Amino acid sequence: MKSGVSIEILDLRHFTAPMLHPLLDAEEILWRQRLHWDYRPSIRLLTQYLDSRSLPGFAAVEEGQVTGYAFCVYEDTKAVIGDVFALPRAPASSSSHEAVPIREIEETLLTHLFELLLNSPQVDRVESQLLLQPSGFQANCLHAAGFRSFRRLFMTQPLKGLWKSPQVELPKNLELRPWRDEDMNTAAQLICDAYGDHPDSAINDQYRSAYGSLRFLNNIVRYSGCGAFSAQASHVVVDRFTRERVALVLGSRISPESGHITQLCVHPRYRRHGLARMLLAVAAHRFLRQGVSEISLTVTESNTQAIDLYRSEGYLNMHSFDASVWQRGFRA
């Protein structure tokens, strides 16, 4: 620790949820302030893992208080870094020692986590999308560990004046309908097909196979992996004759006032027919009818065509963050 302040880095499994409550409460406030996101459901899930002492990661401890934490989850031979967060520090006073900067605490936690994962023979890949962290905040730490980073945008659109249902004009062989549970398997294949040569398949390897895409969908739809799934805002476009799913939009409620587009994709054969724009409008209208005042989505900065579409629909960039990937054997 460069500042010389005594901070211990300990195994997170030594701590139960009550010992992290001040930390988690501060993080919940920051999620709401920065992203208008209600982080409390995620905290409740974290609490269960913490109390069972089964969450792999590290805690920063100063004078008996947990001041930061980082954790990961394992998916077969892949690890996903779930979070890193340190308490905002009060300015140092003459009666106290120098405060350690947040960046330094979080960098130390990440370094310990990298050492654990990158030296684990069973881990071949590590993914990280630290949504709350500003882009570039831990760039040096990630680069030194061999990660590739992709800048992503968190874009929002205020919802107003959309009470009139959007006009839906589709070719005669296509129909629009609300999402159904029976769509899971065919939607997984659609996502795999849509992301075959997409930059996001380098960020999230689940997009590379129908099986991985199905796991992604289960996390979004059935396990509230990104807010509370909204079946009302979620729709699919179906070929009337083959019953193939050719486009979809999925949405979740991330707070009482905010909706979030968790997935928007169109099969390559059906692109440039206005399907994505139509699905965005339908989702926005359904969210507004639920009392939502804004809608958000994330997009990789290199995906310029999608960004142009979102901007034309009224989305503005509110925040940027990094998606980072480490692959065993890869050399930048």
MARVO-304592 format. One record per residue: residue number from 0; chain; x, y, z of N, C-alpha, C in turn. Coordinates in steps of 0.05 Angstrom, whole numbers, m for minus. Layout:
<rs>
resi / chain / neast / nnorth / nup / caeast / canorth / caup / ceast / cnorth / cup
NUM / A / X / Y / Z / X / Y / Z / X / Y / Z
...
</rs>
This chain:
<rs>
resi / chain / neast / nnorth / nup / caeast / canorth / caup / ceast / cnorth / cup
0 / A / 17 / m24 / 0 / 0 / 0 / 0 / 18 / 25 / 0
1 / A / 16 / 41 / m21 / 36 / 62 / m25 / 35 / 83 / m3
2 / A / 12 / 89 / 8 / 9 / 111 / 27 / 21 / 105 / 54
3 / A / 26 / 79 / 59 / 37 / 71 / 85 / 16 / 66 / 106
4 / A / m10 / 70 / 100 / m31 / 65 / 119 / m35 / 35 / 121
5 / A / m40 / 25 / 145 / m42 / m4 / 149 / m70 / m14 / 142
6 / A / m72 / m28 / 119 / m97 / m40 / 111 / m91 / m69 / 104
7 / A / m106 / m87 / 117 / m103 / m116 / 112 / m121 / m125 / 89
8 / A / m112 / m143 / 73 / m128 / m155 / 52 / m132 / m184 / 60
9 / A / m157 / m191 / 66 / m164 / m217 / 77 / m185 / m232 / 59
10 / A / m186 / m258 / 62 / m205 / m274 / 48 / m234 / m265 / 55
11 / A / m250 / m260 / 34 / m277 / m250 / 39 / m294 / m270 / 54
12 / A / m287 / m295 / 52 / m303 / m316 / 66 / m300 / m316 / 96
13 / A / m282 / m299 / 106 / m280 / m296 / 135 / m302 / m277 / 147
14 / A / m317 / m264 / 129 / m336 / m243 / 138 / m365 / m250 / 131
15 / A / m383 / m243 / 149 / m411 / m246 / 144 / m423 / m219 / 135
16 / A / m447 / m220 / 125 / m460 / m196 / 114 / m461 / m172 / 133
17 / A / m468 / m176 / 159 / m469 / m152 / 177 / m443 / m137 / 178
18 / A / m421 / m150 / 174 / m395 / m137 / 176 / m390 / m119 / 151
19 / A / m406 / m123 / 130 / m403 / m107 / 106 / m426 / m88 / 101
20 / A / m444 / m87 / 120 / m468 / m70 / 116 / m461 / m40 / 110
21 / A / m443 / m27 / 125 / m437 / 1 / 118 / m426 / 4 / 89
22 / A / m410 / m16 / 81 / m399 / m16 / 54 / m421 / m19 / 33
23 / A / m438 / m39 / 37 / m460 / m45 / 18 / m480 / m22 / 17
24 / A / m485 / m9 / 40 / m504 / 13 / 40 / m493 / 37 / 24
25 / A / m467 / 42 / 27 / m454 / 63 / 11 / m455 / 57 / m19
26 / A / m450 / 32 / m25 / m451 / 24 / m54 / m479 / 27 / m65
27 / A / m499 / 19 / m50 / m527 / 22 / m59 / m533 / 51 / m66
28 / A / m524 / 69 / m49 / m529 / 98 / m54 / m516 / 107 / m80
29 / A / m491 / 97 / m85 / m476 / 105 / m109 / m489 / 94 / m135
30 / A / m499 / 69 / m133 / m513 / 58 / m156 / m538 / 75 / m164
31 / A / m552 / 84 / m143 / m576 / 100 / m148 / m569 / 127 / m159
32 / A / m548 / 139 / m148 / m540 / 166 / m156 / m529 / 166 / m185
33 / A / m511 / 147 / m190 / m497 / 147 / m216 / m513 / 135 / m239
34 / A / m528 / 114 / m233 / m541 / 99 / m255 / m571 / 97 / m251
35 / A / m582 / 109 / m230 / m611 / 107 / m224 / m620 / 78 / m222
36 / A / m603 / 62 / m209 / m607 / 33 / m208 / m611 / 25 / m179
37 / A / m632 / 10 / m174 / m637 / 0 / m147 / m620 / m25 / m142
38 / A / m599 / m22 / m127 / m580 / m44 / m123 / m588 / m63 / m100
39 / A / m610 / m57 / m86 / m617 / m72 / m63 / m623 / m102 / m69
40 / A / m636 / m109 / m91 / m639 / m138 / m97 / m612 / m152 / m99
41 / A / m593 / m139 / m112 / m566 / m152 / m114 / m553 / m155 / m86
42 / A / m557 / m135 / m69 / m546 / m136 / m42 / m559 / m159 / m27
43 / A / m585 / m164 / m30 / m598 / m186 / m16 / m586 / m213 / m25
44 / A / m580 / m215 / m51 / m568 / m240 / m61 / m539 / m243 / m50
45 / A / m524 / m221 / m50 / m497 / m221 / m39 / m497 / m229 / m10
46 / A / m517 / m219 / 5 / m519 / m225 / 33 / m522 / m255 / 38
47 / A / m537 / m269 / 21 / m540 / m298 / 24 / m513 / m312 / 20
48 / A / m498 / m304 / 0 / m472 / m317 / m5 / m452 / m310 / 17
49 / A / m453 / m285 / 26 / m434 / m277 / 48 / m440 / m293 / 73
50 / A / m466 / m295 / 80 / m472 / m309 / 105 / m467 / m339 / 103
51 / A / m466 / m350 / 79 / m459 / m378 / 76 / m429 / m382 / 73
52 / A / m414 / m359 / 73 / m385 / m359 / 71 / m376 / m374 / 46
53 / A / m390 / m370 / 24 / m383 / m384 / m1 / m376 / m366 / m24
54 / A / m372 / m340 / m18 / m366 / m321 / m40 / m336 / m317 / m42
55 / A / m324 / m326 / m64 / m295 / m322 / m67 / m288 / m293 / m72
56 / A / m268 / m283 / m58 / m260 / m256 / m61 / m243 / m246 / m38
57 / A / m240 / m220 / m36 / m223 / m208 / m15 / m236 / m183 / m3
58 / A / m229 / m178 / 22 / m239 / m154 / 36 / m215 / m138 / 46
59 / A / m218 / m112 / 44 / m198 / m93 / 55 / m208 / m85 / 82
60 / A / m191 / m88 / 102 / m198 / m82 / 130 / m179 / m62 / 142
61 / A / m190 / m41 / 153 / m174 / m19 / 166 / m186 / m14 / 193
62 / A / m169 / m18 / 214 / m177 / m14 / 242 / m203 / m29 / 249
63 / A / m204 / m54 / 239 / m227 / m71 / 245 / m252 / m67 / 228
64 / A / m251 / m47 / 210 / m274 / m42 / 193 / m268 / m51 / 165
65 / A / m288 / m64 / 152 / m285 / m71 / 124 / m290 / m45 / 107
66 / A / m269 / m38 / 93 / m271 / m13 / 77 / m272 / m18 / 47
67 / A / m270 / m43 / 39 / m272 / m49 / 10 / m275 / m79 / 6
68 / A / m285 / m87 / m17 / m287 / m115 / m23 / m287 / m120 / m53
69 / A / m280 / m144 / m61 / m281 / m152 / m89 / m287 / m182 / m89
70 / A / m304 / m190 / m109 / m311 / m219 / m109 / m314 / m228 / m138
71 / A / m315 / m254 / m142 / m319 / m266 / m168 / m337 / m290 / m165
72 / A / m346 / m300 / m188 / m361 / m325 / m189 / m349 / m342 / m211
73 / A / m352 / m368 / m208 / m340 / m387 / m227 / m362 / m399 / m245
74 / A / m356 / m401 / m271 / m374 / m414 / m290 / m357 / m434 / m306
75 / A / m357 / m459 / m297 / m340 / m479 / m310 / m310 / m470 / m309
76 / A / m298 / m466 / m332 / m270 / m457 / m333 / m267 / m427 / m335
77 / A / m289 / m413 / m331 / m288 / m383 / m333 / m295 / m372 / m306
78 / A / m282 / m349 / m299 / m289 / m334 / m275 / m299 / m306 / m284
79 / A / m319 / m297 / m270 / m331 / m270 / m276 / m327 / m253 / m251
80 / A / m313 / m231 / m254 / m309 / m212 / m231 / m335 / m197 / m228
81 / A / m347 / m201 / m205 / m374 / m190 / m200 / m373 / m161 / m191
82 / A / m353 / m153 / m175 / m354 / m126 / m164 / m327 / m120 / m151
83 / A / m321 / m94 / m150 / m300 / m84 / m132 / m310 / m57 / m123
84 / A / m308 / m51 / m97 / m318 / m26 / m87 / m304 / m20 / m60
85 / A / m297 / 5 / m57 / m285 / 15 / m31 / m301 / 39 / m22
86 / A / m302 / 42 / 5 / m317 / 64 / 17 / m304 / 91 / 9
87 / A / m320 / 111 / 2 / m310 / 138 / m2 / m297 / 147 / 24
88 / A / m275 / 161 / 21 / m259 / 168 / 45 / m263 / 198 / 52
89 / A / m265 / 203 / 78 / m266 / 231 / 87 / m239 / 243 / 85
90 / A / m237 / 270 / 80 / m211 / 283 / 78 / m195 / 279 / 104
91 / A / m169 / 275 / 101 / m152 / 271 / 124 / m151 / 297 / 141
92 / A / m151 / 294 / 168 / m149 / 316 / 186 / m124 / 314 / 202
93 / A / m118 / 335 / 217 / m93 / 335 / 232 / m93 / 314 / 254
94 / A / m117 / 305 / 262 / m119 / 285 / 283 / m120 / 257 / 273
95 / A / m119 / 253 / 246 / m120 / 227 / 235 / m98 / 223 / 215
96 / A / m91 / 197 / 210 / m71 / 192 / 190 / m82 / 197 / 162
97 / A / m64 / 197 / 143 / m72 / 202 / 115 / m91 / 180 / 105
98 / A / m113 / 188 / 92 / m132 / 168 / 81 / m121 / 156 / 56
99 / A / m127 / 130 / 52 / m118 / 116 / 28 / m139 / 122 / 6
100 / A / m130 / 131 / m18 / m149 / 136 / m39 / m165 / 111 / m47
101 / A / m190 / 116 / m55 / m207 / 94 / m64 / m194 / 77 / m86
102 / A / m182 / 91 / m105 / m170 / 77 / m128 / m149 / 57 / m118
103 / A / m133 / 66 / m98 / m111 / 49 / m88 / m122 / 24 / m74
104 / A / m143 / 27 / m58 / m155 / 4 / m45 / m167 / m16 / m65
105 / A / m182 / m5 / m84 / m194 / m22 / m104 / m173 / m36 / m122
106 / A / m152 / m22 / m129 / m131 / m34 / m144 / m118 / m56 / m129
107 / A / m114 / m53 / m103 / m101 / m74 / m87 / m120 / m98 / m86
108 / A / m146 / m94 / m82 / m165 / m116 / m82 / m165 / m131 / m109
109 / A / m165 / m116 / m131 / m165 / m129 / m157 / m140 / m144 / m162
110 / A / m117 / m133 / m153 / m92 / m147 / m157 / m92 / m174 / m142
111 / A / m102 / m175 / m118 / m104 / m200 / m104 / m123 / m220 / m118
112 / A / m145 / m209 / m129 / m164 / m226 / m143 / m151 / m237 / m169
113 / A / m137 / m220 / m183 / m123 / m229 / m207 / m103 / m251 / m201
114 / A / m88 / m247 / m180 / m68 / m268 / m172 / m81 / m294 / m166
115 / A / m105 / m293 / m153 / m119 / m318 / m147 / m128 / m332 / m173
116 / A / m141 / m316 / m191 / m153 / m328 / m215 / m133 / m336 / m236
117 / A / m114 / m318 / m241 / m95 / m324 / m263 / m75 / m346 / m256
118 / A / m73 / m353 / m230 / m56 / m375 / m222 / m72 / m400 / m215
119 / A / m97 / m400 / m222 / m114 / m423 / m218 / m115 / m439 / m244
120 / A / m104 / m464 / m244 / m102 / m479 / m269 / m129 / m485 / m282
121 / A / m150 / m485 / m266 / m177 / m492 / m277 / m190 / m468 / m291
122 / A / m178 / m444 / m288 / m190 / m420 / m299 / m175 / m413 / m325
123 / A / m190 / m413 / m348 / m178 / m407 / m374 / m186 / m379 / m383
124 / A / m207 / m368 / m371 / m217 / m342 / m381 / m229 / m327 / m357
125 / A / m224 / m300 / m357 / m235 / m283 / m336 / m249 / m259 / m350
126 / A / m274 / m254 / m343 / m289 / m232 / m354 / m296 / m212 / m332
127 / A / m298 / m187 / m340 / m305 / m167 / m320 / m320 / m144 / m334
128 / A / m343 / m137 / m323 / m357 / m113 / m332 / m365 / m98 / m306
129 / A / m348 / m80 / m297 / m352 / m66 / m273 / m368 / m40 / m280
130 / A / m394 / m43 / m280 / m412 / m22 / m291 / m410 / 4 / m275
131 / A / m405 / 2 / m249 / m404 / 26 / m233 / m378 / 42 / m236
132 / A / m357 / 28 / m244 / m330 / 40 / m246 / m328 / 57 / m272
133 / A / m320 / 82 / m270 / m316 / 98 / m295 / m295 / 85 / m313
134 / A / m298 / 88 / m339 / m279 / 77 / m358 / m251 / 88 / m353
135 / A / m232 / 70 / m353 / m204 / 77 / m349 / m196 / 79 / m320
136 / A / m215 / 75 / m301 / m208 / 79 / m273 / m187 / 59 / m263
137 / A / m188 / 35 / m273 / m168 / 14 / m265 / m153 / 4 / m289
138 / A / m150 / 21 / m309 / m138 / 13 / m335 / m110 / 2 / m331
139 / A / m93 / 16 / m315 / m65 / 7 / m311 / m64 / m21 / m298
140 / A / m81 / m25 / m278 / m82 / m50 / m263 / m90 / m73 / m282
141 / A / m111 / m68 / m298 / m121 / m89 / m316 / m100 / m95 / m338
142 / A / m88 / m74 / m349 / m69 / m78 / m370 / m44 / m94 / m360
143 / A / m36 / m87 / m336 / m12 / m101 / m324 / m18 / m131 / m320
144 / A / m43 / m138 / m316 / m50 / m166 / m311 / m56 / m181 / m338
145 / A / m54 / m166 / m360 / m58 / m179 / m386 / m87 / m179 / m397
146 / A / m103 / m161 / m386 / m131 / m159 / m395 / m133 / m141 / m420
147 / A / m151 / m148 / m438 / m160 / m130 / m459 / m185 / m116 / m450
148 / A / m187 / m90 / m455 / m210 / m75 / m447 / m225 / m63 / m470
149 / A / m252 / m62 / m467 / m269 / m51 / m488 / m287 / m30 / m474
150 / A / m286 / m5 / m484 / m302 / 16 / m472 / m331 / 12 / m479
151 / A / m349 / 15 / m459 / m377 / 12 / m463 / m392 / 37 / m453
152 / A / m415 / 42 / m465 / m430 / 66 / m458 / m456 / 57 / m444
153 / A / m463 / 73 / m424 / m489 / 70 / m410 / m506 / 93 / m419
154 / A / m526 / 88 / m436 / m541 / 109 / m449 / m570 / 109 / m438
155 / A / m581 / 133 / m436 / m608 / 135 / m425 / m626 / 153 / m443
156 / A / m651 / 147 / m442 / m671 / 163 / m456 / m694 / 171 / m437
157 / A / m700 / 196 / m434 / m724 / 203 / m418 / m749 / 196 / m433
158 / A / m768 / 185 / m418 / m793 / 176 / m431 / m815 / 197 / m426
159 / A / m824 / 209 / m447 / m846 / 228 / m446 / m858 / 230 / m473
160 / A / m884 / 236 / m474 / m898 / 240 / m499 / m900 / 214 / m516
161 / A / m899 / 191 / m503 / m900 / 166 / m518 / m925 / 150 / m511
162 / A / m946 / 163 / m503 / m970 / 149 / m495 / m984 / 135 / m518
163 / A / m981 / 146 / m542 / m993 / 134 / m566 / m976 / 110 / m574
164 / A / m990 / 87 / m578 / m976 / 62 / m585 / m961 / 66 / m611
165 / A / m935 / 57 / m613 / m920 / 61 / m637 / m932 / 45 / m661
166 / A / m929 / 56 / m684 / m939 / 43 / m708 / m920 / 19 / m716
167 / A / m932 / m4 / m720 / m917 / m28 / m726 / m923 / m36 / m755
168 / A / m904 / m34 / m772 / m907 / m42 / m800 / m886 / m63 / m806
169 / A / m896 / m87 / m811 / m878 / m110 / m816 / m885 / m123 / m842
170 / A / m865 / m136 / m855 / m872 / m153 / m878 / m893 / m174 / m871
171 / A / m908 / m183 / m891 / m931 / m201 / m885 / m922 / m227 / m873
172 / A / m897 / m235 / m876 / m888 / m261 / m865 / m879 / m258 / m836
173 / A / m879 / m234 / m825 / m870 / m230 / m797 / m892 / m220 / m779
174 / A / m891 / m228 / m754 / m910 / m218 / m734 / m895 / m210 / m709
175 / A / m906 / m190 / m695 / m895 / m181 / m669 / m914 / m192 / m647
176 / A / m902 / m203 / m626 / m918 / m211 / m604 / m902 / m210 / m578
177 / A / m916 / m209 / m555 / m901 / m208 / m529 / m885 / m234 / m524
178 / A / m865 / m230 / m507 / m847 / m252 / m500 / m863 / m274 / m485
179 / A / m856 / m299 / m490 / m867 / m322 / m476 / m844 / m340 / m466
180 / A / m850 / m355 / m446 / m829 / m373 / m435 / m820 / m393 / m456
181 / A / m838 / m400 / m474 / m831 / m420 / m495 / m811 / m409 / m515
182 / A / m805 / m383 / m514 / m786 / m371 / m532 / m757 / m376 / m524
183 / A / m752 / m387 / m501 / m724 / m388 / m490 / m705 / m402 / m509
184 / A / m711 / m426 / m518 / m691 / m441 / m534 / m686 / m428 / m561
185 / A / m708 / m421 / m575 / m705 / m409 / m601 / m692 / m381 / m599
186 / A / m698 / m366 / m578 / m685 / m340 / m574 / m655 / m343 / m569
187 / A / m648 / m365 / m555 / m619 / m370 / m550 / m605 / m374 / m577
188 / A / m617 / m389 / m595 / m605 / m393 / m621 / m603 / m366 / m637
189 / A / m624 / m350 / m635 / m624 / m323 / m648 / m601 / m306 / m637
190 / A / m597 / m306 / m611 / m575 / m290 / m600 / m548 / m300 / m610
191 / A / m544 / m326 / m611 / m520 / m338 / m621 / m515 / m330 / m650
192 / A / m536 / m331 / m666 / m533 / m324 / m695 / m528 / m294 / m698
193 / A / m541 / m278 / m682 / m538 / m249 / m684 / m510 / m239 / m676
194 / A / m497 / m253 / m657 / m472 / m243 / m647 / m448 / m259 / m658
195 / A / m452 / m273 / m680 / m431 / m289 / m691 / m405 / m274 / m697
196 / A / m408 / m250 / m709 / m384 / m234 / m715 / m385 / m207 / m701
197 / A / m398 / m206 / m679 / m403 / m181 / m664 / m381 / m177 / m643
198 / A / m373 / m151 / m639 / m352 / m147 / m618 / m360 / m156 / m590
199 / A / m386 / m157 / m584 / m394 / m165 / m558 / m389 / m195 / m552
200 / A / m385 / m211 / m573 / m378 / m239 / m569 / m350 / m242 / m559
201 / A / m334 / m222 / m562 / m307 / m222 / m550 / m308 / m215 / m521
202 / A / m329 / m200 / m513 / m332 / m192 / m485 / m346 / m213 / m468
203 / A / m366 / m225 / m480 / m382 / m245 / m466 / m383 / m271 / m483
204 / A / m369 / m291 / m475 / m367 / m315 / m491 / m393 / m331 / m492
205 / A / m412 / m324 / m475 / m438 / m338 / m476 / m452 / m334 / m502
206 / A / m446 / m311 / m516 / m459 / m306 / m541 / m450 / m324 / m564
207 / A / m428 / m339 / m559 / m416 / m355 / m581 / m430 / m381 / m586
208 / A / m448 / m389 / m568 / m461 / m415 / m572 / m490 / m413 / m562
209 / A / m507 / m430 / m573 / m535 / m431 / m564 / m538 / m438 / m535
210 / A / m520 / m456 / m526 / m520 / m464 / m498 / m513 / m441 / m480
211 / A / m492 / m426 / m487 / m484 / m403 / m471 / m505 / m381 / m472
212 / A / m517 / m377 / m495 / m538 / m357 / m497 / m563 / m364 / m480
213 / A / m568 / m390 / m478 / m590 / m399 / m461 / m584 / m393 / m431
214 / A / m559 / m397 / m423 / m552 / m390 / m396 / m555 / m360 / m391
215 / A / m547 / m344 / m411 / m551 / m315 / m409 / m580 / m308 / m406
216 / A / m598 / m320 / m422 / m626 / m315 / m420 / m638 / m323 / m393
217 / A / m630 / m346 / m384 / m639 / m355 / m358 / m632 / m336 / m336
218 / A / m608 / m325 / m337 / m599 / m306 / m317 / m616 / m280 / m318
219 / A / m623 / m271 / m343 / m638 / m247 / m347 / m667 / m250 / m340
220 / A / m679 / m272 / m350 / m708 / m276 / m349 / m717 / m289 / m324
221 / A / m703 / m309 / m314 / m713 / m325 / m292 / m699 / m319 / m265
222 / A / m675 / m308 / m266 / m661 / m303 / m241 / m654 / m274 / m236
223 / A / m667 / m256 / m250 / m664 / m227 / m245 / m635 / m219 / m244
224 / A / m620 / m228 / m264 / m591 / m221 / m265 / m586 / m192 / m272
225 / A / m606 / m179 / m282 / m603 / m150 / m289 / m629 / m136 / m284
226 / A / m636 / m133 / m259 / m662 / m121 / m251 / m684 / m142 / m252
227 / A / m709 / m132 / m249 / m732 / m150 / m249 / m743 / m152 / m277
228 / A / m743 / m176 / m289 / m751 / m179 / m317 / m779 / m169 / m321
229 / A / m783 / m154 / m343 / m809 / m143 / m350 / m819 / m158 / m375
230 / A / m838 / m176 / m371 / m849 / m190 / m394 / m866 / m171 / m411
231 / A / m877 / m150 / m399 / m893 / m131 / m414 / m877 / m115 / m434
232 / A / m852 / m109 / m427 / m835 / m94 / m445 / m820 / m111 / m465
233 / A / m821 / m137 / m462 / m805 / m155 / m478 / m821 / m167 / m501
234 / A / m810 / m167 / m525 / m825 / m176 / m549 / m806 / m192 / m568
235 / A / m819 / m208 / m585 / m804 / m222 / m605 / m818 / m217 / m632
236 / A / m802 / m218 / m653 / m812 / m218 / m681 / m809 / m246 / m691
237 / A / m830 / m258 / m701 / m831 / m286 / m709 / m839 / m289 / m738
238 / A / m825 / m307 / m752 / m833 / m314 / m780 / m858 / m331 / m779
239 / A / m880 / m322 / m791 / m906 / m335 / m790 / m905 / m364 / m800
240 / A / m887 / m369 / m819 / m888 / m395 / m832 / m868 / m415 / m820
241 / A / m844 / m406 / m814 / m824 / m424 / m802 / m824 / m423 / m772
242 / A / m837 / m403 / m760 / m838 / m399 / m730 / m811 / m392 / m719
243 / A / m793 / m385 / m736 / m766 / m376 / m728 / m768 / m349 / m714
244 / A / m753 / m345 / m692 / m751 / m319 / m679 / m729 / m304 / m694
245 / A / m737 / m281 / m705 / m718 / m266 / m722 / m708 / m240 / m709
246 / A / m721 / m231 / m687 / m712 / m207 / m673 / m725 / m208 / m645
247 / A / m713 / m194 / m626 / m724 / m193 / m599 / m714 / m169 / m584
248 / A / m730 / m160 / m565 / m722 / m140 / m545 / m730 / m150 / m518
249 / A / m712 / m149 / m499 / m718 / m157 / m471 / m714 / m133 / m453
250 / A / m731 / m130 / m434 / m729 / m107 / m415 / m732 / m115 / m386
251 / A / m720 / m100 / m368 / m722 / m104 / m340 / m727 / m78 / m325
252 / A / m739 / m79 / m302 / m741 / m56 / m284 / m717 / m55 / m266
253 / A / m701 / m34 / m267 / m678 / m32 / m249 / m683 / m14 / m226
254 / A / m705 / 0 / m226 / m715 / 16 / m204 / m744 / 24 / m210
255 / A / m759 / 34 / m191 / m787 / 41 / m198 / m789 / 61 / m221
256 / A / m769 / 79 / m224 / m771 / 99 / m245 / m755 / 92 / m270
257 / A / m740 / 70 / m270 / m721 / 64 / m292 / m725 / 36 / m303
258 / A / m727 / 35 / m330 / m727 / 10 / m344 / m700 / 7 / m358
259 / A / m693 / m18 / m365 / m667 / m23 / m378 / m671 / m44 / m400
260 / A / m660 / m38 / m424 / m660 / m57 / m446 / m637 / m77 / m441
261 / A / m644 / m101 / m435 / m623 / m121 / m429 / m613 / m136 / m453
262 / A / m630 / m136 / m475 / m621 / m149 / m499 / m638 / m138 / m523
263 / A / m624 / m132 / m544 / m637 / m124 / m569 / m621 / m136 / m592
264 / A / m633 / m153 / m608 / m618 / m166 / m630 / m636 / m173 / m653
265 / A / m624 / m173 / m676 / m638 / m179 / m701 / m621 / m199 / m717
266 / A / m634 / m220 / m727 / m619 / m240 / m743 / m606 / m226 / m767
267 / A / m582 / m233 / m774 / m568 / m220 / m797 / m585 / m219 / m822
268 / A / m601 / m239 / m828 / m617 / m239 / m853 / m639 / m218 / m853
269 / A / m646 / m208 / m829 / m669 / m190 / m827 / m661 / m161 / m819
270 / A / m636 / m155 / m821 / m627 / m129 / m813 / m633 / m108 / m835
271 / A / m632 / m83 / m826 / m637 / m60 / m844 / m666 / m59 / m854
272 / A / m684 / m69 / m838 / m712 / m67 / m844 / m727 / m52 / m822
273 / A / m713 / m39 / m804 / m725 / m23 / m783 / m735 / m39 / m759
274 / A / m728 / m64 / m757 / m738 / m80 / m735 / m728 / m71 / m708
275 / A / m702 / m65 / m706 / m690 / m56 / m681 / m703 / m30 / m672
276 / A / m707 / m11 / m690 / m719 / 15 / m683 / m748 / 10 / m673
277 / A / m762 / m7 / m687 / m790 / m13 / m679 / m791 / m26 / m651
278 / A / m773 / m45 / m646 / m773 / m58 / m620 / m766 / m39 / m597
279 / A / m747 / m21 / m603 / m741 / m1 / m582 / m765 / 16 / m576
280 / A / m780 / 24 / m596 / m804 / 41 / m592 / m826 / 26 / m576
281 / A / m829 / 0 / m583 / m849 / m16 / m569 / m842 / m19 / m540
282 / A / m816 / m25 / m534 / m808 / m29 / m507 / m811 / m3 / m491
283 / A / m803 / 20 / m503 / m806 / 46 / m490 / m835 / 51 / m483
284 / A / m853 / 46 / m501 / m881 / 51 / m496 / m892 / 34 / m474
285 / A / m884 / 8 / m473 / m893 / m10 / m452 / m881 / m2 / m425
286 / A / m856 / 7 / m425 / m844 / 16 / m400 / m859 / 41 / m389
287 / A / m865 / 59 / m407 / m879 / 84 / m399 / m906 / 77 / m386
288 / A / m919 / 58 / m397 / m945 / 50 / m386 / m943 / 37 / m358
289 / A / m918 / 28 / m351 / m913 / 17 / m324 / m905 / 39 / m304
290 / A / m904 / 64 / m313 / m897 / 86 / m296 / m867 / 93 / m295
291 / A / m853 / 82 / m315 / m824 / 87 / m317 / m820 / 114 / m330
292 / A / m800 / 129 / m320 / m795 / 156 / m331 / m770 / 158 / m348
293 / A / m754 / 137 / m348 / m730 / 136 / m365 / m723 / 107 / m371
294 / A / m709 / 104 / m393 / m700 / 77 / m402 / m671 / 78 / m408
295 / A / m656 / 57 / m403 / m627 / 56 / m407 / m619 / 31 / m422
296 / A / m595 / 31 / m432 / m583 / 8 / m445 / m553 / 11 / m445
297 / A / m538 / m10 / m450 / m509 / m9 / m453 / m501 / m18 / m481
298 / A / m480 / m7 / m491 / m470 / m13 / m518 / m440 / m9 / m519
299 / A / m427 / m27 / m534 / m398 / m25 / m537 / m392 / m1 / m556
300 / A / m372 / 14 / m549 / m365 / 39 / m563 / m359 / 34 / m593
301 / A / m347 / 11 / m599 / m340 / 5 / m627 / m364 / m2 / m644
302 / A / m387 / m7 / m631 / m412 / m13 / m646 / m425 / 13 / m655
303 / A / m413 / 26 / m674 / m422 / 53 / m681 / m450 / 54 / m694
304 / A / m457 / 33 / m709 / m483 / 32 / m721 / m505 / 32 / m700
305 / A / m501 / 16 / m679 / m521 / 15 / m658 / m523 / 42 / m643
306 / A / m500 / 54 / m638 / m499 / 79 / m624 / m514 / 101 / m640
307 / A / m510 / 101 / m666 / m524 / 120 / m684 / m554 / 116 / m681
308 / A / m563 / 91 / m681 / m591 / 85 / m678 / m602 / 95 / m651
309 / A / m588 / 90 / m630 / m597 / 98 / m603 / m598 / 128 / m601
310 / A / m578 / 142 / m612 / m578 / 171 / m611 / m602 / 182 / m627
311 / A / m608 / 170 / m650 / m630 / 180 / m666 / m657 / 176 / m652
312 / A / m657 / 157 / m632 / m682 / 151 / m617 / m683 / 168 / m591
313 / A / m663 / 185 / m587 / m663 / 202 / m563 / m646 / 193 / m540
314 / A / m630 / 173 / m544 / m612 / 164 / m522 / m588 / 181 / m521
315 / A / m579 / 187 / m496 / m555 / 203 / m491 / m536 / 187 / m473
316 / A / m510 / 191 / m477 / m490 / 177 / m461 / m489 / 189 / m433
317 / A / m494 / 173 / m413 / m495 / 182 / m385 / m470 / 174 / m370
318 / A / m457 / 153 / m379 / m435 / 141 / m363 / m420 / 122 / m382
319 / A / m394 / 119 / m378 / m378 / 99 / m393 / m363 / 82 / m373
320 / A / m360 / 57 / m381 / m346 / 37 / m364 / m331 / 18 / m382
321 / A / m316 / 0 / m370 / m299 / m18 / m386 / m308 / m47 / m382
322 / A / m309 / m62 / m404 / m312 / m91 / m403 / m284 / m102 / m409
323 / A / m274 / m120 / m392 / m247 / m130 / m394 / m246 / m160 / m395
324 / A / m227 / m171 / m410 / m225 / m200 / m414 / m196 / m209 / m412
325 / A / m192 / m230 / m398 / m166 / m243 / m397 / m170 / m272 / m407
326 / A / m153 / m280 / m426 / m155 / m307 / m437 / m128 / m321 / m434
327 / A / m127 / m344 / m422 / m102 / m358 / m419 / m89 / m364 / m446
328 / A / m64 / m357 / m449 / m49 / m361 / m474 / m51 / m338 / m493
329 / A / m68 / m318 / m488 / m71 / m296 / m506 / m49 / m275 / m500
330 / A / m37 / m265 / m522 / m17 / m243 / m519 / m26 / m220 / m535
331 / A / m29 / m197 / m522 / m38 / m173 / m536 / m17 / m163 / m556
</rs>
